[in-house]
Amino acid sequence: MLMPFPFRFFLLNCLILISCFISPNIYAEINSAVLEQLKKENIVDTTHSLTNDEIQHLKKQNEQLYQKSLIDFKILMIPSTNGQAIDQYAVDIFNTLKIGNKSLDNGLLLLVAKDDRKMRFEVGYGLEGDFTDIEAGRIIRHTLAPNFQNNDYFNGFKETHKKLLDKSITLGKPKNEDQKLDLILKTIAGIFLSFLLCIPLYWCYTKVIIKFGTDGASGAFIGLLIFEIFIHLLIFGYLNFGKIAFLLCASIPLYAPFMLTIFLPFNEQYRLLKTILYSLPLQIFALFGFGIFYFIEFYPQISFIILTSLTICFILLLLRYAVFLYRFRAGTENAYLTAFYNQHLQEKARQKMLDEQYERLNHFNKTSESSESSSSSYSSSSSSNSSSSSSSSSSRESGGSSGGGGASGSW
């Protein structure tokens, strides 16, 4: 006897709800078992792509790597991340296991999702200076990927171990106050160098905005900003600044108030107001950059502090603008605006008068020079005539005068 349709529908929904509550727990148990195995054995393959002998060989290499360079290297090979981004999946595993020594931060995780055909290196903080993102990407492209394409996973892992063994990574003492001080000094030096590199950018931006206004300057700033970011990455990558280089690239718009204070002419009317207005739109680029960094958890604390500061500044300016609008509607700002506009007209008229005086003075000087030249020519001609009449007794006749021709030169 079949059950009534409403009852069958209700029972089906109950089964679906129960499966939704049970399946995450099953997945969590399987996942925790794999992570516990990875914590103990360092090499775990849940896809059965490696033989037992190959796993044992990789474990020996792993132990050699730890003895030589103190790198806590773990390899996890899984079928799939089940739709989750492999970057976040690797971060979750790394933070769950807390890979690496607390004082050294010497953890390194290689996660391979076989069916997804994706892999990810997750690097501990203490290794970032020795094993950069560029080097990790190079190993993925030139060592792991070619072997994985041939389904030779063992050789890919073995060659990766060799490259790490050949690399001179020396993890010394635990991080202490001296190392923190070195990091702070390196960051300060990076900010100072970045500030110097941005001088041509803001010098050009100031000249363009004075001549063509904000519309032309915005386009020029975007083009120059892209060029500056390229220069920053090139120089700081060469100096091995690591991830700090990207942070400094996002900080370029933050220099605008200081740079414009330097490059705006000191006799510029309303200099402080123009500095604020000209630098304010550029902070949108900073908001965009640090917003992305905060979203992808790239220096999240610093990104959060800068985002909060910029947001507070924008809110304060917005409130000031709202107060201005309220006073303008109430009529209390009319006198201020009238005085401001009258002062602008007076300054414009004064500048026009100075230009006219300069033109008149320049015209007067040219007229004086031409009159002096003609009088000297006349006196020279008369003296020549008189000397020719007085020297008629000479055997060679003289009395020629200059016709105004000739040539001048320099070397």
C-alpha angles and dihedrals in degrees: 000000000000121000118244115269097245091052092048090049091050092048091050092053091049091052091050092050092048091050090050091056096041102043097062089053091051090048090048091052093049091045093049091049091053092047092050089052091048090051091057104033103030092211117071127168115184092173094063091231092133128061122231091253091052091050091050091050091051091049090055090050089048091054091049090051091052093047093050104037105011091238114155096212120182129182122201121182116190134167097241145338089232095241096314118127109263091225093059091039090056092046091052092051092045094050094042093054093034089221114210137024115306094229096042102034086211099153124134124180128190110194119189122189101195101191092041089049090224134126137184138195112210111194128202119235094249091056098047094094094047100037107036129191089251092057092046090052091049092054091048093050100040105029114021102033097051092050094044090052087060091046089246098135095156094057090047092054092042093052090047090055090050093051091050091047092050092049113093100234113162116186104188131173122352116275110280138169092284092057091047089050090051090052091050092048091047090052092049091049090049092052091049092049091046090051090053092048090054095056094092090047096055094038089058091042092053093048092048095047092050092050104035106018131235097310095061093038094055093059092045091050093053092052093046091045092057090050092048092050089053091050091047093052092045096050099037091044089054090048089050096238091152118197092353087078092066091047090053091049090056090048095061095095090051090069092063099096092050095043094047090049087058100042102038109095113260092229091054113128114246090004096170093048092049091048090057095044095046095047098041098076091050091063088071087074089052091049090050094048098045090041089060091046091051092047094052091041094245105155087336096181095053091042091051093050093050093044090050092049093049092046091051090050092050091048092050091050090047091052091049089051090049090052089050092052091048093051091045091055090046090052097240093112095051094086091049093049092047092051090046093051093044090051089051091052092047091051091049092050091047091051091049091050091050090051091051092048090051092051092049092048092049091049091049092052092051091050092049093050093051093049092049090050093052093048092051090050090052094050091047091052094050093049090051092052092051093049091050092055092049095050101054091120092068117107092228113057115234133179106110119146132203117268094204095257129120139099139262128201147164139207 
